[in-house]
Structures are given as structure tokens and as C-alpha cells.
Amino acid sequence: MKLFVTTSLLILFGIFGASSHTLAPPDSLAFLKWAPTPVLGWNSWDCFGPTVVESEVKANADYMSANMKKSGWQYIVVDIRWYVENDKAHGYNEKDAIYVMDEYGRLMPSPVRFPSSANGKGFKPLADYIHSKGLKFGIHMMRGIPVEAVKKNTPILGSKAKAADIYSLEGQCPWLKDMYTVVTEKDGAQAYYNSIFKLYASWGLDFVKIDDLSVPYHFKEIEMIRRAIDNCGRPIVLSTSPGETPIQDAKHVESHANMWRIVGDFWDNWPQLKEHFAVCNRWSPFIGTGHFPDADMLPLGRIGIRAERGDNRMSAFTKDEQITLMSLFAIFRSPLMFGGNLPDNDEFTLSLITNPDMLYVNQHSSNNKQLFNKNDLVAWTADDPKTGDKFLALFNASDQVKVYENNAAWKSGFITKNTPNQSVDIDIDIKGAKKLYLVTSDNGEAFQKHNADWIEPVLIGKDTLKLSDLKWEKAPTGRQRTIINKSVNNKPLIVNNKEYATGISTNTSSVIVYNLPEGYNRFKAKAGLDNEAVVPGSEGSNVKFMVFTQDPIGPVPADSTNIAVKLDQLGLKGTVTVTDLWSHKRVGNFTNEFSPMIKRHGAGLYRITVKK
């Protein structure tokens, strides 16, 4: 098979609006039988971003086969840009990306990164290796037809049309410009997607995650993809991304995909995990056999090795938070796609993801729903259709700290893309202050980009001192990381389309603490939304900036709280036996009410059996 090696300039970040559509059911719903329970697998994104190589994929497959297969884990998925020879971590290669593509405009794995794919073999040798381990193989792809295929006007296999006949600039993915939109009405459009999946089927593909498909929701391309998979001769599980998929399109997506993202990229921080409670609650009515709302990957174990968020680290979630995450994903029946590098798992992480009772809830429970959410004390319930028992998950989602805004020396309103200059100027008296606290928050709208920049911050007094030249005491942030003189995505600092050389970039919610040197009595800066937060499709982005000269954090709440559930809320009467599914121990017998103590940021997962 002939290969073309090409280069291209990429432009990142943004979202384009959806076009008009009609709802068309697929020819068959047979695909719902291909993954009747939530998928259990590993994906390379959280570890390696767009840079994973074959040896790393095989190492994770070896570990899963040896340690997790017997628990039901089976999918190994190579994430984004496996067709680029020279991609990089912390932002895609924008300048001189080298693509690998066949003569029909179909992207091929890079032999530099995947040596077994040389000479046109594609991913078949790697898929064969993974299948030999008793596992299944998956890849990530971008919606559309490659820009390089259009430039070369490659022929389309199975059609008289060529690449330039079926593409459109409209709706091009704004955060990764590898692809153009396929115009579904054009002759050759369906043939192009058919040719892709015929190729993937020949490799032995079992799973595909298709990006830039759900936000905005591309009805017609989803329908073409569904037809192409159904006609490729191999059962390939379809996962759509990113999120949140528009909930008004839930009926369409559940009849075309096995799983679909309901959140943006999920990382190891409490604010994002807490947002899952509301998102999972509104999506729970759409859980069904063979089709599952996808709460995104599990950022557990060793992550960030060469990834897009943070540095090489073990998950920043505490053990209690990890139990909360797994309890919620289990009782919500989300697909479980592990993000850490499996060979680096510690004993706790392995025990967490292979707990048989947790996995039973995830794979086999029914009637999954939130029972209540009262002041961040949350209860979910589900049924065991085999025994008639109830499952109960309890969560103490109360925040560990609260910022008291009334104590602020200065605060903005919410800054949005509609705020003049998308920023405000700060010039305040800090005479006598020993510390400076720079705080950001948002209005709680889930999964918008709340990227916040403190531009050209200076202390004024005996001289002018750039705050960015001082070392902060601490800088915790809800998402990503706080960074100096670059955006949180390691891009230039840009506010309202103007680039700045100095500043501090963070994301909500964050508290940056400085010990102030003597001799300074004023603080000046510009506080604004980073350009990455105001791209099309991020209209809900908002940030409130606050400056404090005293600790803004209020009293820490109680470490544990009783969460009471009346048995009649579960439809139960009489005496019940409660078993803790994490410890596998019997808790005791209860009548009328079950009210365990749950740690802050912690959870309990229980089986409730009526005594005969």
C-alpha cells in the first residue's frame, strides 16, 4: 500500500455551531448487542496525550490481560493522532505535523511510533497482538476527511468522486484542524466513510471513539458513520465525543451509538467530580442495554506522563475521592475507561478497579437514579434484577473550603465574552498587608472553559515589582494548573485578542497565595478571560476575580456526616440487611432507616437485602 507523508499547520481550540438536520433511524439496532453492558477498558489519552507509542500500548495490554481481564476489563484504545509521526505533549504539533495517509485519503498509523504498521500493514499486527491476549482493540479518530486528502484530491475507494468533491470548510473542528467536514449529500461521502471502516475492519478493530462529533451534534455524519459501521462486516463499538452531548438529542444518539460523552475532558480535581452529580442525574433516564451516557475517563493511577493536563504524577484524587468517583460511575453505569498507565498501578488502584461488587453494580444493575441531593449530601439507588435487592450509593459532596467574598479587598462581577474588553482593571491599596490572595470562581456552569488570566500584575511602592517574578506560597486550582507567563494550556497569554508577555494564568476555582515583601502599598493588574475561554461554543464561560489581603477561606466543615435514608424511600418495608460493597462486610440489620457516617468527599456503596 502506498503511503503519503505530508506536513500541515494546525490551529487549536474552539467549537462551531450545528447545522439543520433530520432524524433518521439506523437500518438496524443490532449494534446494541455488541456492548450490552458498559465498556471496561484503557485509553492512552490521560497518560500520553497524542504521543503514545506501540510498546506502551502493548505494556498496558499485557497488564490488563494478566491482572484485569478476569474481572471483565477488555478494551485497549489508542487515542488521538496515531497518524502523526512527530506530535508532542502539552498541545498538538501545530507547525510541521507529519501525517501518514494511504492513496485513498485514509489516515494510517505512523511506523515511527507503531513499527509493526510498516509497509501498509496498519494496525492489524497490533490488533492481532491484543487479540492474542484475549482483549479487544480500539482507536480514536476525528470526524471528517483529512485536509491533506483534500489538498492531494485523493480518489475515494468505491466511488468516482474524489476528496475535493465531498468536503466543506463549514463546521471544521476549531481545536484540531486535521480534518474537513464531509458534506453528507455529496456523491462519494458515504463511500468515503464506508472505505474507512472497511479498512478498520480488516485490521480487526473492535472499538472506535470519534471526536468532534457530539459538540456540536453532527446528526448527518453520525448517521453516515452508523451505516458505514453496520456495513463493514465487523462489530465495532461506537463511542462519540466530546461532551456534553446536547440532551435534546439523547433519543437520536442512543439509537446510533453505544456510548456518548456527557462531559468535557475530566481530570483529577474535586470541582469537576462534583459537577458529575448534576450531569449524571439528568442523563440517568437514557441508560439502557447497549447504549450508555459516558461520564468520561477515569483519571486514576499514574497519569500526565506526556499528557495535556499537568505533569507526570499519580492521580491528585484522595483515596476517598477515588471511591466517590468509582461509586458514582458504578451506580450511574458509565463506561469505565481507565486513564492511568496500568503497569504503574499500586495495590489500592488495582483493588479499586477490580472490586467485584462495584463492577457488578456497573455491569448488571437497573433502574439507576438519584434519590436525593440535599445540601451536597447525595443518594443514588438501583435494583439488582437477579435478586430483587437494592443498591444504594451515598455521597458527602460538601466542599472542603468556602471562600467568603465579603472579605475581599476587591472583586469583579462575572466577566464573560460580552464584558467590554473581556477584562477589568485593578488598582487597589494593600498598605500594611502581609499576604496577597488572588482568587477566581465561576457561576457553577459545568464544563465551560473558565480560563482566567491575571495580566501584568505588579506591586507598587519603593519600586515596581512584577508579581510573576515572585514565587507563590501555593496555587491550588480546580482544573489544570496555575502557570506563569503562559496560558494554562502553555499557549501565549491572550486577552481580547491582545497578547501579553507577563501574567498568571489559572482556571476556576483557584486561590493563589503570595507572601508580600515590605515596602509595597498598591496592587495593579488586568483581570480577564483568556482567549481560549471565549472561542465559539464557549458562550457560558465566566470568571469572577477577587483580591484578598486576609485569608479568604472560611471554617472547614465537619469531617463526616450522617446521611439518612428512609427504607420506604427505597420501596422497602420491615428489616433489611446492609452489606458494604467496598469492604464486602455486613454492616448490620436495620428497620425504618439506614444512616451511616460518610466522610467529606467520600462515599459508601451498599447492597440492601430484605430479610425473609
Stockholm file with secondary structure:
# STOCKHOLM 1.0

chainA/1-612         MKLFVTTSLLILFGIFGASSHTLAPPDSLAFLKWAPTPVLGWNSWDCFGPTVVESEVKANADYMSANMKKSGWQYIVVDIRWYVENDKAHGYNEKDAIYVMDEYGRLMPSPVRFPSSANGKGFKPLADYIHSKGLKFGIHMMRGIPVEAVKKNTPILGSKAKAADIYSLEGQCPWLKDMYTVVTEKDGAQAYYNSIFKLYASWGLDFVKIDDLSVPYHFKEIEMIRRAIDNCGRPIVLSTSPGETPIQDAKHVESHANMWRIVGDFWDNWPQLKEHFAVCNRWSPFIGTGHFPDADMLPLGRIGIRAERGDNRMSAFTKDEQITLMSLFAIFRSPLMFGGNLPDNDEFTLSLITNPDMLYVNQHSSNNKQLFNKNDLVAWTADDPKTGDKFLALFNASDQVKVYENNAAWKSGFITKNTPNQSVDIDIDIKGAKKLYLVTSDNGEAFQKHNADWIEPVLIGKDTLKLSDLKWEKAPTGRQRTIINKSVNNKPLIVNNKEYATGISTNTSSVIVYNLPEGYNRFKAKAGLDNEAVVPGSEGSNVKFMVFTQDPIGPVPADSTNIAVKLDQLGLKGTVTVTDLWSHKRVGNFTNEFSPMIKRHGAGLYRITVKK
#=GR chainA/1-612 SS CCEEEEEECCCCCCCCCCCCCCCCCCSCCGGGGTSSSCCEEEESHHHHTTCCCHHHHHHHHHHHHHHTGGGTCCEEEECSCTTBTTCCSSSCCCSSEEEEEETTSCBCCCTTTCGGGTTTTTTHHHHHHHHHTTCEEEEEEESSEEHHHHHHTCBCTTSSCBGGGSEESTTCCSSCTTEEEECTTSTTHHHHHHHHHHHHHHHTCCEEEEESSTTTTCHHHHHHHHHHHHTTTSCCEEEECSSCCCGGGHHHHHTTCSEEECSSCCCSCHHHHHHHHHHHHHHGGGCBTTBEEECCCBCCSEECSSCSSSSSEECSSCHHHHHHHHHHHHHHTCCEEECSCGGGCCHHHHHHHTCHHHHHHHHHCEEEEEEEEETTEEEEEEECTTTCCEEEEEEECCCSCCBCGGGCSEEEEEECTTSGGGEEEEEEECTTCSEEEEEEECCCCTTCCCEEEEEEEEEEESSEEEGGGSCCSBCCBSSSCCEESSCTTSSCEEETTEEESSEEEEESSEEEEEECCTTEEEEEEEEEEBGGGSSTTCTTCCEEEEEESSCCBCCCCCSEEECCEEGGGGTCCSEEEEEETTTTEEEEEEESEECCEEETTCEEEEEEEECC
#=GC SS_cons         CCEEEEEECCCCCCCCCCCCCCCCCCSCCGGGGTSSSCCEEEESHHHHTTCCCHHHHHHHHHHHHHHTGGGTCCEEEECSCTTBTTCCSSSCCCSSEEEEEETTSCBCCCTTTCGGGTTTTTTHHHHHHHHHTTCEEEEEEESSEEHHHHHHTCBCTTSSCBGGGSEESTTCCSSCTTEEEECTTSTTHHHHHHHHHHHHHHHTCCEEEEESSTTTTCHHHHHHHHHHHHTTTSCCEEEECSSCCCGGGHHHHHTTCSEEECSSCCCSCHHHHHHHHHHHHHHGGGCBTTBEEECCCBCCSEECSSCSSSSSEECSSCHHHHHHHHHHHHHHTCCEEECSCGGGCCHHHHHHHTCHHHHHHHHHCEEEEEEEEETTEEEEEEECTTTCCEEEEEEECCCSCCBCGGGCSEEEEEECTTSGGGEEEEEEECTTCSEEEEEEECCCCTTCCCEEEEEEEEEEESSEEEGGGSCCSBCCBSSSCCEESSCTTSSCEEETTEEESSEEEEESSEEEEEECCTTEEEEEEEEEEBGGGSSTTCTTCCEEEEEESSCCBCCCCCSEEECCEEGGGGTCCSEEEEEETTTTEEEEEEESEECCEEETTCEEEEEEEECC
//
